[in-house]
Amino acid sequence: MVQKETTVDADFDKGPYLTSLVEEMLEPYDPSPKAVIQVSVAIDEIFSNIVRYSGAASIVVRNQYDESTGMFSMAFIDNGVPYNPLDKKDPDVTLSAEDRQIGGLGIFLVKKTMDNVTYERKGNENYFTIYKKMK
Amino acid sequence: MKIEQTRDNSTLTLALEGRLDTLTAPELEQVVNSNLDGLTALVFDFAKLEYVSSAGLRVLLSAQKKMNKQGSMQVKNVCAEIMEVLDITGFSDILTIV
């Protein structure tokens, strides 16, 4: 099991850094390129969501990879306002361009492409965790 | 992300390279909006695009709505990973993918 924890400012500019950390961590294990792309998209969705809505000044990310199962997990921890994006109703993806609302599409995408997604409020912190099989 | 613009009269082709996400989507939006005058065909070339997140989808939707009023829009060379994103979000029905 490999694990790495990093704290970053709640700043949109830090998104690519988080993606590069994950890519570096997984690279030695020859992960599925498709899974890496899906995780990268999930990082953009979740991180930008927290930066936009939480009001937290910084965000802790806890990356974990289990070589025996190929399961990667990434927890986003912030001490902002309680906010569970999983409470949001899924968007209607059958509407025409004119009727489309873009809100909620990012988290919907994360739910559809990750193997599991969890939210917990612990003390004064939000824990949003994604799980993805990399093999 | 790199955006290569080719304007041929009323047709604009935007070849995107890299990642279309929260950080890069505003730049694309600006390029689209500043080229709308007299535009009747907008073509996105995704051949070198690695991925699209919802921030990028928002720009594509906005561009599609604008081009519905003044011409047409096409997206070409979509890789399997991006196609999956378009399928999940229903964007494959909204966009014209060639």
gemmi code that builds the backbone of each chain (N, CA, C; Angstrom):
import gemmi

chains = {
    "A": [
        ("MET", (0.840, -1.203, 0.000), (0.000, 0.000, 0.000), (0.876, 1.255, 0.000)),
        ("VAL", (0.661, 2.127, -0.956), (1.377, 3.404, -0.942), (0.391, 4.514, -0.618)),
        ("GLN", (0.880, 5.482, 0.141), (-0.015, 6.541, 0.575), (0.725, 7.871, 0.564)),
        ("LYS", (0.045, 8.924, 0.180), (0.675, 10.235, 0.206), (-0.358, 11.303, 0.513)),
        ("GLU", (0.005, 12.186, 1.429), (-0.915, 13.260, 1.778), (-0.288, 14.610, 1.434)),
        ("THR", (-1.074, 15.488, 0.874), (-0.585, 16.811, 0.460), (-1.636, 17.864, 0.802)),
        ("THR", (-1.182, 19.043, 1.180), (-2.111, 20.151, 1.407), (-1.866, 21.221, 0.353)),
        ("VAL", (-2.951, 21.671, -0.260), (-2.820, 22.736, -1.271), (-3.777, 23.878, -0.937)),
        ("ASP", (-3.435, 25.073, -1.409), (-4.344, 26.212, -1.274), (-5.615, 25.934, -2.078)),
        ("ALA", (-6.731, 26.449, -1.586), (-7.986, 26.309, -2.332), (-7.982, 27.333, -3.464)),
        ("ASP", (-7.260, 26.987, -4.512), (-7.039, 27.892, -5.633), (-7.131, 27.054, -6.918)),
        ("PHE", (-7.958, 27.494, -7.858), (-8.166, 26.727, -9.104), (-6.838, 26.335, -9.763)),
        ("ASP", (-5.829, 27.203, -9.642), (-4.536, 26.956, -10.281), (-3.841, 25.686, -9.779)),
        ("LYS", (-4.259, 25.199, -8.609), (-3.584, 24.027, -8.027), (-4.098, 22.696, -8.599)),
        ("GLY", (-5.161, 22.753, -9.388), (-5.741, 21.529, -9.954), (-4.738, 20.673, -10.717)),
        ("PRO", (-4.006, 21.256, -11.689), (-3.054, 20.449, -12.452), (-1.959, 19.815, -11.578)),
        ("TYR", (-1.600, 20.505, -10.492), (-0.594, 19.946, -9.572), (-1.122, 18.655, -8.932)),
        ("LEU", (-2.379, 18.678, -8.513), (-2.971, 17.471, -7.910), (-3.001, 16.325, -8.918)),
        ("THR", (-3.342, 16.653, -10.168), (-3.365, 15.623, -11.212), (-1.971, 15.034, -11.413)),
        ("SER", (-0.955, 15.905, -11.423), (0.403, 15.409, -11.657), (0.878, 14.533, -10.494)),
        ("LEU", (0.447, 14.859, -9.259), (0.810, 14.022, -8.110), (0.278, 12.600, -8.277)),
        ("VAL", (-0.966, 12.519, -8.722), (-1.597, 11.205, -8.899), (-0.919, 10.442, -10.035)),
        ("GLU", (-0.648, 11.135, -11.130), (0.007, 10.481, -12.271), (1.377, 9.920, -11.857)),
        ("GLU", (2.120, 10.721, -11.086), (3.437, 10.275, -10.619), (3.338, 9.072, -9.694)),
        ("MET", (2.349, 9.097, -8.817), (2.182, 8.014, -7.844), (1.828, 6.695, -8.532)),
        ("LEU", (0.993, 6.789, -9.578), (0.491, 5.568, -10.209), (1.408, 5.041, -11.315)),
        ("GLU", (2.218, 5.915, -11.875), (3.040, 5.575, -13.038), (3.813, 4.260, -12.916)),
        ("PRO", (4.483, 3.979, -11.759), (5.241, 2.728, -11.651), (4.378, 1.473, -11.742)),
        ("TYR", (3.068, 1.603, -11.583), (2.201, 0.419, -11.533), (1.475, 0.165, -12.851)),
        ("ASP", (1.876, 0.926, -13.893), (1.315, 0.714, -15.216), (-0.224, 0.720, -15.222)),
        ("PRO", (-0.803, 1.821, -14.800), (-2.271, 1.876, -14.722), (-2.922, 1.958, -16.098)),
        ("SER", (-4.194, 1.633, -16.167), (-4.936, 1.767, -17.425), (-5.007, 3.249, -17.800)),
        ("PRO", (-4.572, 3.601, -19.038), (-4.600, 5.021, -19.448), (-6.005, 5.618, -19.348)),
        ("LYS", (-7.009, 4.821, -19.649), (-8.381, 5.304, -19.586), (-8.756, 5.660, -18.141)),
        ("ALA", (-8.363, 4.783, -17.205), (-8.673, 5.042, -15.790), (-7.966, 6.308, -15.309)),
        ("VAL", (-6.723, 6.520, -15.790), (-5.971, 7.721, -15.384), (-6.698, 8.984, -15.871)),
        ("ILE", (-7.187, 8.939, -17.101), (-7.918, 10.089, -17.649), (-9.197, 10.335, -16.844)),
        ("GLN", (-9.893, 9.253, -16.512), (-11.144, 9.413, -15.751), (-10.879, 10.008, -14.367)),
        ("VAL", (-9.780, 9.576, -13.741), (-9.417, 10.143, -12.435), (-9.051, 11.628, -12.599)),
        ("SER", (-8.342, 11.958, -13.675), (-7.955, 13.353, -13.904), (-9.186, 14.249, -14.043)),
        ("VAL", (-10.173, 13.766, -14.778), (-11.415, 14.537, -14.934), (-12.103, 14.673, -13.565)),
        ("ALA", (-12.129, 13.570, -12.804), (-12.770, 13.605, -11.472), (-12.082, 14.627, -10.562)),
        ("ILE", (-10.741, 14.684, -10.635), (-10.009, 15.654, -9.804), (-10.439, 17.073, -10.181)),
        ("ASP", (-10.530, 17.351, -11.472), (-10.933, 18.696, -11.911), (-12.328, 19.029, -11.384)),
        ("GLU", (-13.245, 18.072, -11.476), (-14.625, 18.322, -11.044), (-14.699, 18.572, -9.534)),
        ("ILE", (-14.071, 17.693, -8.757), (-14.215, 17.767, -7.301), (-13.455, 18.961, -6.736)),
        ("PHE", (-12.213, 19.113, -7.190), (-11.394, 20.203, -6.660), (-12.033, 21.564, -6.978)),
        ("SER", (-12.487, 21.748, -8.211), (-13.079, 23.049, -8.574), (-14.375, 23.284, -7.792)),
        ("ASN", (-15.100, 22.211, -7.531), (-16.326, 22.306, -6.728), (-16.021, 22.791, -5.308)),
        ("ILE", (-14.993, 22.211, -4.705), (-14.628, 22.593, -3.331), (-14.128, 24.037, -3.301)),
        ("VAL", (-13.267, 24.387, -4.276), (-12.739, 25.758, -4.322), (-13.893, 26.752, -4.462)),
        ("ARG", (-14.868, 26.398, -5.295), (-15.982, 27.313, -5.591), (-16.944, 27.465, -4.415)),
        ("TYR", (-17.242, 26.367, -3.732), (-18.358, 26.407, -2.774), (-17.997, 26.281, -1.297)),
        ("SER", (-16.837, 25.720, -0.956), (-16.611, 25.368, 0.452), (-16.256, 26.565, 1.333)),
        ("GLY", (-15.566, 27.535, 0.753), (-15.087, 28.655, 1.566), (-13.826, 28.295, 2.351)),
        ("ALA", (-13.304, 27.074, 2.179), (-12.082, 26.658, 2.880), (-10.867, 27.337, 2.243)),
        ("ALA", (-9.832, 27.582, 3.072), (-8.629, 28.242, 2.551), (-7.671, 27.224, 1.939)),
        ("SER", (-7.713, 25.996, 2.478), (-6.832, 24.965, 1.943), (-7.562, 23.621, 1.910)),
        ("ILE", (-6.998, 22.712, 1.130), (-7.613, 21.397, 0.956), (-6.524, 20.335, 1.110)),
        ("VAL", (-6.840, 19.309, 1.897), (-5.910, 18.190, 2.073), (-6.340, 17.075, 1.124)),
        ("VAL", (-5.373, 16.520, 0.377), (-5.709, 15.344, -0.426), (-4.895, 14.157, 0.068)),
        ("ARG", (-5.573, 13.033, 0.235), (-4.935, 11.811, 0.718), (-5.065, 10.762, -0.375)),
        ("ASN", (-3.945, 10.479, -1.041), (-3.947, 9.495, -2.129), (-3.451, 8.151, -1.614)),
        ("GLN", (-4.124, 7.105, -2.052), (-3.752, 5.769, -1.602), (-3.870, 4.803, -2.773)),
        ("TYR", (-2.870, 3.904, -2.877), (-2.961, 2.889, -3.929), (-2.613, 1.523, -3.356)),
        ("ASP", (-3.501, 0.588, -3.589), (-3.304, -0.778, -3.108), (-2.865, -1.630, -4.308)),
        ("GLU", (-1.570, -2.004, -4.300), (-1.025, -2.759, -5.435), (-1.700, -4.111, -5.612)),
        ("SER", (-2.113, -4.719, -4.500), (-2.666, -6.075, -4.599), (-4.038, -6.080, -5.278)),
        ("THR", (-4.807, -5.027, -5.075), (-6.149, -5.001, -5.681), (-6.225, -4.051, -6.878)),
        ("GLY", (-5.227, -3.177, -7.032), (-5.265, -2.188, -8.113), (-6.211, -1.033, -7.809)),
        ("MET", (-6.652, -0.934, -6.547), (-7.617, 0.109, -6.194), (-6.906, 1.388, -5.735)),
        ("PHE", (-7.274, 2.480, -6.377), (-6.756, 3.799, -6.015), (-7.870, 4.567, -5.311)),
        ("SER", (-7.488, 5.296, -4.253), (-8.490, 6.165, -3.639), (-7.883, 7.535, -3.390)),
        ("MET", (-8.727, 8.541, -3.451), (-8.282, 9.909, -3.238), (-9.346, 10.605, -2.403)),
        ("ALA", (-8.921, 11.051, -1.199), (-9.847, 11.760, -0.313), (-9.536, 13.241, -0.375)),
        ("PHE", (-10.575, 14.050, -0.556), (-10.458, 15.514, -0.526), (-11.044, 15.959, 0.807)),
        ("ILE", (-10.218, 16.595, 1.636), (-10.657, 16.965, 2.982), (-10.572, 18.488, 3.129)),
        ("ASP", (-11.691, 19.098, 3.513), (-11.678, 20.549, 3.702), (-12.511, 20.913, 4.935)),
        ("ASN", (-12.172, 22.056, 5.524), (-12.910, 22.468, 6.725), (-13.916, 23.588, 6.416)),
        ("GLY", (-14.428, 23.542, 5.180), (-15.416, 24.545, 4.777), (-16.816, 24.189, 5.242)),
        ("VAL", (-17.791, 24.858, 4.657), (-19.189, 24.624, 5.046), (-19.583, 23.188, 4.703)),
        ("PRO", (-20.466, 22.591, 5.514), (-20.913, 21.224, 5.209), (-21.562, 21.209, 3.828)),
        ("TYR", (-21.080, 20.323, 2.974), (-21.624, 20.298, 1.615), (-21.458, 18.918, 1.016)),
        ("ASN", (-22.566, 18.274, 0.749), (-22.517, 16.956, 0.135), (-23.032, 17.031, -1.298)),
        ("PRO", (-22.111, 17.027, -2.272), (-22.543, 17.140, -3.665), (-23.364, 15.934, -4.120)),
        ("LEU", (-23.262, 14.814, -3.361), (-24.002, 13.611, -3.760), (-25.503, 13.764, -3.480)),
        ("ASP", (-25.862, 14.779, -2.662), (-27.274, 15.053, -2.399), (-27.991, 15.621, -3.618)),
        ("LYS", (-27.176, 16.188, -4.527), (-27.761, 16.839, -5.702), (-28.456, 15.842, -6.615)),
        ("LYS", (-29.590, 16.239, -7.122), (-30.308, 15.385, -8.065), (-29.507, 15.272, -9.364)),
        ("ASP", (-29.497, 14.085, -9.974), (-28.786, 13.925, -11.245), (-29.428, 14.813, -12.303)),
        ("PRO", (-28.601, 15.398, -13.182), (-29.176, 16.236, -14.245), (-29.909, 15.389, -15.280)),
        ("ASP", (-30.863, 15.989, -15.969), (-31.546, 15.300, -17.070), (-30.654, 15.395, -18.301)),
        ("VAL", (-30.050, 14.261, -18.687), (-29.084, 14.296, -19.799), (-29.760, 14.051, -21.150)),
        ("THR", (-31.097, 14.104, -21.157), (-31.798, 13.870, -22.425), (-32.345, 15.166, -23.021)),
        ("LEU", (-32.170, 16.284, -22.305), (-32.726, 17.553, -22.787), (-31.951, 18.091, -23.989)),
        ("SER", (-32.614, 18.922, -24.779), (-31.971, 19.540, -25.944), (-30.996, 20.623, -25.488)),
        ("ALA", (-30.189, 21.104, -26.434), (-29.193, 22.129, -26.107), (-29.849, 23.339, -25.449)),
        ("GLU", (-30.996, 23.751, -25.966), (-31.646, 24.965, -25.468), (-32.123, 24.810, -24.026)),
        ("ASP", (-32.520, 23.598, -23.651), (-33.089, 23.387, -22.311), (-32.067, 22.906, -21.293)),
        ("ARG", (-30.829, 22.684, -21.739), (-29.812, 22.108, -20.867), (-29.362, 23.031, -19.734)),
        ("GLN", (-29.259, 22.479, -18.545), (-28.612, 23.176, -17.432), (-27.278, 22.467, -17.224)),
        ("ILE", (-26.235, 23.245, -16.963), (-24.917, 22.630, -16.851), (-24.606, 22.239, -15.397)),
        ("GLY", (-25.322, 22.811, -14.461), (-25.067, 22.519, -13.043), (-25.263, 21.049, -12.712)),
        ("GLY", (-24.372, 20.514, -11.915), (-24.501, 19.137, -11.464), (-23.921, 18.105, -12.418)),
        ("LEU", (-23.515, 18.571, -13.607), (-22.996, 17.633, -14.603), (-21.646, 17.034, -14.186)),
        ("GLY", (-20.817, 17.842, -13.540), (-19.485, 17.388, -13.139), (-19.547, 16.248, -12.137)),
        ("ILE", (-20.334, 16.419, -11.089), (-20.435, 15.374, -10.073), (-21.116, 14.129, -10.649)),
        ("PHE", (-22.067, 14.339, -11.542), (-22.726, 13.220, -12.228), (-21.689, 12.391, -12.989)),
        ("LEU", (-20.801, 13.093, -13.679), (-19.733, 12.446, -14.446), (-18.821, 11.637, -13.511)),
        ("VAL", (-18.504, 12.206, -12.360), (-17.655, 11.521, -11.387), (-18.347, 10.236, -10.902)),
        ("LYS", (-19.620, 10.353, -10.579), (-20.366, 9.182, -10.093), (-20.399, 8.068, -11.131)),
        ("LYS", (-20.496, 8.453, -12.397), (-20.612, 7.462, -13.472), (-19.280, 6.809, -13.837)),
        ("THR", (-18.166, 7.506, -13.596), (-16.885, 6.963, -14.068), (-16.031, 6.347, -12.955)),
        ("MET", (-16.323, 6.681, -11.693), (-15.562, 6.093, -10.589), (-16.264, 4.802, -10.133)),
        ("ASP", (-15.508, 3.915, -9.448), (-16.125, 2.686, -8.942), (-16.961, 2.969, -7.709)),
        ("ASN", (-16.538, 3.959, -6.939), (-17.332, 4.347, -5.769), (-16.981, 5.787, -5.398)),
        ("VAL", (-17.946, 6.478, -4.825), (-17.759, 7.867, -4.401), (-18.468, 8.013, -3.058)),
        ("THR", (-17.763, 8.562, -2.056), (-18.417, 8.696, -0.741), (-18.249, 10.113, -0.199)),
        ("TYR", (-19.203, 10.510, 0.629), (-19.102, 11.786, 1.342), (-19.372, 11.532, 2.820)),
        ("GLU", (-18.566, 12.180, 3.670), (-18.796, 12.103, 5.116), (-18.486, 13.466, 5.716)),
        ("ARG", (-19.244, 13.840, 6.707), (-18.910, 15.027, 7.488), (-18.342, 14.510, 8.804)),
        ("LYS", (-17.056, 14.793, 9.068), (-16.427, 14.346, 10.324), (-15.976, 15.585, 11.066)),
        ("GLY", (-16.522, 15.824, 12.256), (-16.182, 17.033, 12.995), (-16.552, 18.240, 12.159)),
        ("ASN", (-15.584, 19.115, 11.934), (-15.892, 20.286, 11.105), (-15.297, 20.148, 9.698)),
        ("GLU", (-15.126, 18.890, 9.251), (-14.507, 18.676, 7.941), (-15.390, 17.862, 6.988)),
        ("ASN", (-15.291, 18.211, 5.715), (-15.926, 17.432, 4.650), (-14.906, 16.427, 4.125)),
        ("TYR", (-15.307, 15.182, 3.983), (-14.468, 14.151, 3.364), (-15.184, 13.674, 2.109)),
        ("PHE", (-14.596, 13.950, 0.973), (-15.162, 13.453, -0.284), (-14.123, 12.520, -0.889)),
        ("THR", (-14.485, 11.265, -1.082), (-13.495, 10.267, -1.515), (-13.946, 9.558, -2.786)),
        ("ILE", (-13.007, 9.422, -3.711), (-13.285, 8.659, -4.933), (-12.451, 7.372, -4.913)),
        ("TYR", (-12.992, 6.321, -5.481), (-12.314, 5.022, -5.579), (-12.336, 4.595, -7.037)),
        ("LYS", (-11.175, 4.180, -7.520), (-11.130, 3.756, -8.920), (-10.126, 2.624, -9.098)),
        ("LYS", (-10.584, 1.563, -9.728), (-9.708, 0.445, -10.048), (-8.840, 0.849, -11.235)),
        ("MET", (-7.505, 0.730, -11.080), (-6.595, 1.235, -12.106), (-6.136, 0.142, -13.073)),
        ("LYS", (-6.627, -1.073, -12.891), (-6.208, -2.181, -13.767), (-7.398, -2.734, -14.518)),
    ],
    "B": [
        ("MET", (-3.453, 24.077, -22.376), (-4.093, 23.713, -23.630), (-3.694, 24.691, -24.730)),
        ("LYS", (-3.469, 24.146, -25.912), (-3.171, 24.990, -27.067), (-4.405, 25.053, -27.955)),
        ("ILE", (-4.682, 26.233, -28.488), (-5.812, 26.389, -29.409), (-5.269, 26.914, -30.729)),
        ("GLU", (-5.369, 26.095, -31.770), (-4.916, 26.545, -33.085), (-6.127, 26.976, -33.903)),
        ("GLN", (-6.126, 28.253, -34.287), (-7.283, 28.794, -34.999), (-7.015, 28.891, -36.491)),
        ("THR", (-7.963, 28.385, -37.289), (-7.873, 28.550, -38.732), (-9.187, 29.128, -39.224)),
        ("ARG", (-9.136, 30.352, -39.731), (-10.368, 30.988, -40.219), (-10.321, 31.047, -41.729)),
        ("ASP", (-11.342, 30.490, -42.350), (-11.445, 30.505, -43.803), (-12.805, 31.112, -44.134)),
        ("ASN", (-12.824, 32.422, -44.440), (-14.073, 33.164, -44.638), (-15.001, 32.994, -43.434)),
        ("SER", (-16.104, 32.288, -43.649), (-17.090, 32.187, -42.564), (-16.953, 30.892, -41.765)),
        ("THR", (-15.865, 30.137, -42.009), (-15.639, 28.888, -41.278), (-14.434, 29.036, -40.339)),
        ("LEU", (-14.647, 28.657, -39.097), (-13.550, 28.701, -38.128), (-13.293, 27.288, -37.604)),
        ("THR", (-12.032, 26.853, -37.700), (-11.662, 25.561, -37.121), (-10.760, 25.817, -35.917)),
        ("LEU", (-11.120, 25.199, -34.805), (-10.315, 25.317, -33.590), (-9.766, 23.935, -33.244)),
        ("ALA", (-8.450, 23.777, -33.409), (-7.809, 22.502, -33.069), (-7.267, 22.620, -31.642)),
        ("LEU", (-7.757, 21.770, -30.773), (-7.397, 21.854, -29.360), (-6.360, 20.791, -29.016)),
        ("GLU", (-5.377, 21.201, -28.209), (-4.352, 20.243, -27.788), (-4.167, 20.340, -26.269)),
        ("GLY", (-4.268, 19.208, -25.582), (-4.069, 19.204, -24.124), (-5.353, 18.870, -23.384)),
        ("ARG", (-5.651, 19.675, -22.349), (-6.762, 19.355, -21.470), (-7.762, 20.494, -21.408)),
        ("LEU", (-9.004, 20.172, -21.682), (-10.061, 21.188, -21.631), (-10.762, 21.048, -20.288)),
        ("ASP", (-10.354, 21.883, -19.327), (-10.863, 21.746, -17.958), (-11.175, 23.113, -17.342)),
        ("THR", (-11.312, 23.143, -16.018), (-11.671, 24.373, -15.312), (-10.730, 25.531, -15.656)),
        ("LEU", (-9.436, 25.225, -15.758), (-8.456, 26.285, -15.981), (-8.422, 26.775, -17.426)),
        ("THR", (-8.646, 25.864, -18.367), (-8.449, 26.225, -19.777), (-9.756, 26.592, -20.502)),
        ("ALA", (-10.904, 26.177, -19.945), (-12.183, 26.427, -20.629), (-12.456, 27.924, -20.870)),
        ("PRO", (-12.145, 28.818, -19.902), (-12.423, 30.242, -20.148), (-11.691, 30.794, -21.369)),
        ("GLU", (-10.486, 30.294, -21.619), (-9.705, 30.748, -22.777), (-10.411, 30.345, -24.081)),
        ("LEU", (-10.928, 29.118, -24.097), (-11.641, 28.656, -25.290), (-12.910, 29.479, -25.497)),
        ("GLU", (-13.601, 29.751, -24.411), (-14.838, 30.529, -24.494), (-14.554, 31.904, -25.117)),
        ("GLN", (-13.444, 32.482, -24.702), (-13.073, 33.803, -25.210), (-12.764, 33.754, -26.709)),
        ("VAL", (-12.046, 32.712, -27.125), (-11.719, 32.577, -28.551), (-13.000, 32.412, -29.372)),
        ("VAL", (-13.923, 31.583, -28.880), (-15.185, 31.373, -29.604), (-15.945, 32.691, -29.697)),
        ("ASN", (-16.110, 33.359, -28.560), (-16.923, 34.581, -28.531), (-16.347, 35.707, -29.383)),
        ("SER", (-15.022, 35.760, -29.483), (-14.424, 36.859, -30.237), (-14.437, 36.594, -31.746)),
        ("ASN", (-14.866, 35.388, -32.135), (-14.877, 35.036, -33.559), (-16.274, 34.871, -34.140)),
        ("LEU", (-17.307, 35.147, -33.350), (-18.677, 34.821, -33.775), (-19.190, 35.666, -34.932)),
        ("ASP", (-18.675, 36.884, -35.079), (-19.167, 37.781, -36.121), (-19.015, 37.174, -37.509)),
        ("GLY", (-20.112, 37.001, -38.187), (-20.078, 36.504, -39.564), (-19.752, 35.028, -39.686)),
        ("LEU", (-19.711, 34.336, -38.575), (-19.345, 32.913, -38.592), (-20.575, 32.050, -38.906)),
        ("THR", (-20.428, 31.156, -39.893), (-21.559, 30.259, -40.170), (-21.196, 28.792, -39.921)),
        ("ALA", (-19.895, 28.505, -39.790), (-19.495, 27.125, -39.495), (-18.360, 27.136, -38.472)),
        ("LEU", (-18.578, 26.411, -37.390), (-17.557, 26.290, -36.351), (-17.193, 24.816, -36.222)),
        ("VAL", (-15.902, 24.520, -36.343), (-15.444, 23.124, -36.274), (-14.426, 22.993, -35.145)),
        ("PHE", (-14.674, 22.055, -34.244), (-13.693, 21.740, -33.198), (-12.962, 20.471, -33.602)),
        ("ASP", (-11.637, 20.542, -33.616), (-10.846, 19.350, -33.909), (-10.223, 18.850, -32.606)),
        ("PHE", (-10.669, 17.673, -32.166), (-10.227, 17.116, -30.876), (-9.090, 16.101, -31.027)),
        ("ALA", (-8.458, 16.043, -32.197), (-7.454, 14.995, -32.440), (-6.370, 14.953, -31.365)),
        ("LYS", (-5.971, 16.135, -30.853), (-4.889, 16.150, -29.870), (-5.394, 16.516, -28.476)),
        ("LEU", (-6.695, 16.409, -28.274), (-7.266, 16.741, -26.964), (-7.248, 15.499, -26.080)),
        ("GLU", (-6.722, 15.644, -24.854), (-6.612, 14.498, -23.948), (-7.903, 14.216, -23.207)),
        ("TYR", (-8.511, 15.267, -22.656), (-9.794, 15.048, -21.986), (-10.613, 16.321, -21.851)),
        ("VAL", (-11.880, 16.118, -21.538), (-12.815, 17.227, -21.353), (-13.528, 17.023, -20.020)),
        ("SER", (-13.552, 18.061, -19.193), (-14.360, 17.979, -17.975), (-15.605, 18.849, -18.164)),
        ("SER", (-16.448, 18.942, -17.137), (-17.728, 19.635, -17.312), (-17.544, 21.119, -17.628)),
        ("ALA", (-16.437, 21.705, -17.197), (-16.173, 23.109, -17.530), (-16.042, 23.272, -19.047)),
        ("GLY", (-15.430, 22.287, -19.688), (-15.301, 22.298, -21.145), (-16.643, 22.040, -21.817)),
        ("LEU", (-17.441, 21.140, -21.223), (-18.768, 20.856, -21.786), (-19.624, 22.114, -21.792)),
        ("ARG", (-19.473, 22.921, -20.736), (-20.248, 24.159, -20.625), (-19.941, 25.089, -21.816)),
        ("VAL", (-18.659, 25.176, -22.176), (-18.263, 26.031, -23.303), (-18.791, 25.460, -24.625)),
        ("LEU", (-18.723, 24.129, -24.761), (-19.226, 23.506, -25.991), (-20.732, 23.724, -26.133)),
        ("LEU", (-21.453, 23.616, -25.013), (-22.910, 23.820, -25.046), (-23.240, 25.260, -25.439)),
        ("SER", (-22.520, 26.185, -24.833), (-22.749, 27.596, -25.128), (-22.446, 27.903, -26.598)),
        ("ALA", (-21.376, 27.312, -27.132), (-21.024, 27.498, -28.541), (-22.096, 26.887, -29.441)),
        ("GLN", (-22.584, 25.708, -29.058), (-23.619, 25.035, -29.862), (-24.883, 25.892, -29.928)),
        ("LYS", (-25.267, 26.465, -28.796), (-26.473, 27.308, -28.771), (-26.313, 28.524, -29.670)),
        ("LYS", (-25.129, 29.124, -29.637), (-24.889, 30.297, -30.477), (-24.899, 29.918, -31.954)),
        ("MET", (-24.249, 28.789, -32.290), (-24.173, 28.391, -33.699), (-25.518, 27.886, -34.216)),
        ("ASN", (-26.378, 27.404, -33.320), (-27.736, 27.017, -33.747), (-28.453, 28.213, -34.370)),
        ("LYS", (-28.087, 29.411, -33.911), (-28.758, 30.629, -34.396), (-28.131, 31.182, -35.671)),
        ("GLN", (-26.871, 30.823, -35.947), (-26.212, 31.481, -37.079), (-25.506, 30.535, -38.039)),
        ("GLY", (-25.671, 29.233, -37.843), (-25.009, 28.315, -38.765), (-24.932, 26.922, -38.171)),
        ("SER", (-23.743, 26.327, -38.282), (-23.618, 24.956, -37.787), (-22.325, 24.768, -37.007)),
        ("MET", (-22.294, 23.704, -36.235), (-21.089, 23.390, -35.455), (-20.827, 21.893, -35.545)),
        ("GLN", (-19.557, 21.551, -35.689), (-19.174, 20.140, -35.755), (-17.995, 19.876, -34.829)),
        ("VAL", (-17.932, 18.655, -34.316), (-16.788, 18.235, -33.509), (-16.199, 17.011, -34.196)),
        ("LYS", (-14.899, 17.079, -34.505), (-14.317, 15.932, -35.207), (-13.106, 15.352, -34.469)),
        ("ASN", (-12.751, 14.130, -34.849), (-11.619, 13.394, -34.273), (-11.739, 13.222, -32.749)),
        ("VAL", (-12.878, 12.727, -32.317), (-13.122, 12.522, -30.886), (-12.605, 11.138, -30.477)),
        ("CYS", (-11.686, 11.098, -29.507), (-11.139, 9.810, -29.058), (-12.158, 9.085, -28.168)),
        ("ALA", (-11.890, 7.811, -27.909), (-12.845, 6.974, -27.166), (-13.108, 7.514, -25.763)),
        ("GLU", (-12.058, 8.013, -25.089), (-12.219, 8.490, -23.709), (-13.134, 9.713, -23.648)),
        ("ILE", (-12.957, 10.622, -24.600), (-13.801, 11.826, -24.619), (-15.215, 11.461, -25.082)),
        ("MET", (-15.292, 10.525, -26.008), (-16.616, 10.079, -26.479), (-17.428, 9.527, -25.318)),
        ("GLU", (-16.760, 8.836, -24.402), (-17.478, 8.278, -23.251), (-18.086, 9.404, -22.410)),
        ("VAL", (-17.309, 10.476, -22.207), (-17.805, 11.631, -21.446), (-19.027, 12.240, -22.150)),
        ("LEU", (-18.941, 12.333, -23.481), (-20.051, 12.910, -24.249), (-21.282, 12.008, -24.184)),
        ("ASP", (-21.049, 10.692, -24.180), (-22.173, 9.748, -24.103), (-22.855, 9.803, -22.734)),
        ("ILE", (-22.041, 9.782, -21.666), (-22.597, 9.771, -20.303), (-23.454, 11.009, -20.049)),
        ("THR", (-22.981, 12.140, -20.561), (-23.655, 13.404, -20.266), (-24.737, 13.748, -21.288)),
        ("GLY", (-24.932, 12.870, -22.279), (-25.944, 13.128, -23.299), (-25.486, 14.142, -24.333)),
        ("PHE", (-24.237, 14.567, -24.254), (-23.749, 15.563, -25.214), (-23.575, 14.977, -26.611)),
        ("SER", (-23.484, 13.654, -26.706), (-23.354, 13.054, -28.039), (-24.642, 13.245, -28.840)),
        ("ASP", (-25.763, 13.522, -28.144), (-27.015, 13.803, -28.856), (-27.142, 15.283, -29.213)),
        ("ILE", (-26.491, 16.135, -28.428), (-26.592, 17.589, -28.640), (-25.623, 18.049, -29.727)),
        ("LEU", (-24.413, 17.488, -29.691), (-23.363, 17.923, -30.613), (-23.425, 17.118, -31.911)),
        ("THR", (-22.904, 17.703, -32.978), (-22.758, 16.966, -34.231), (-21.323, 16.460, -34.291)),
        ("ILE", (-21.177, 15.156, -34.084), (-19.838, 14.561, -34.029), (-19.582, 13.836, -35.344)),
        ("VAL", (-18.504, 14.246, -36.018), (-18.233, 13.637, -37.334), (-16.903, 12.892, -37.326)),
    ],
}
model = gemmi.Model(1)
for chain_id, residues in chains.items():
    chain = gemmi.Chain(chain_id)
    for i, (resn, *xyz) in enumerate(residues, 1):
        res = gemmi.Residue()
        res.name, res.seqid = resn, gemmi.SeqId(i, " ")
        for name, pos in zip(("N", "CA", "C"), xyz):
            atom = gemmi.Atom()
            atom.name, atom.element = name, gemmi.Element(name[0])
            atom.pos, atom.b_iso = gemmi.Position(*pos), 0.0
            res.add_atom(atom)
        chain.add_residue(res)
    model.add_chain(chain)
structure = gemmi.Structure()
structure.add_model(model)
structure.setup_entities()
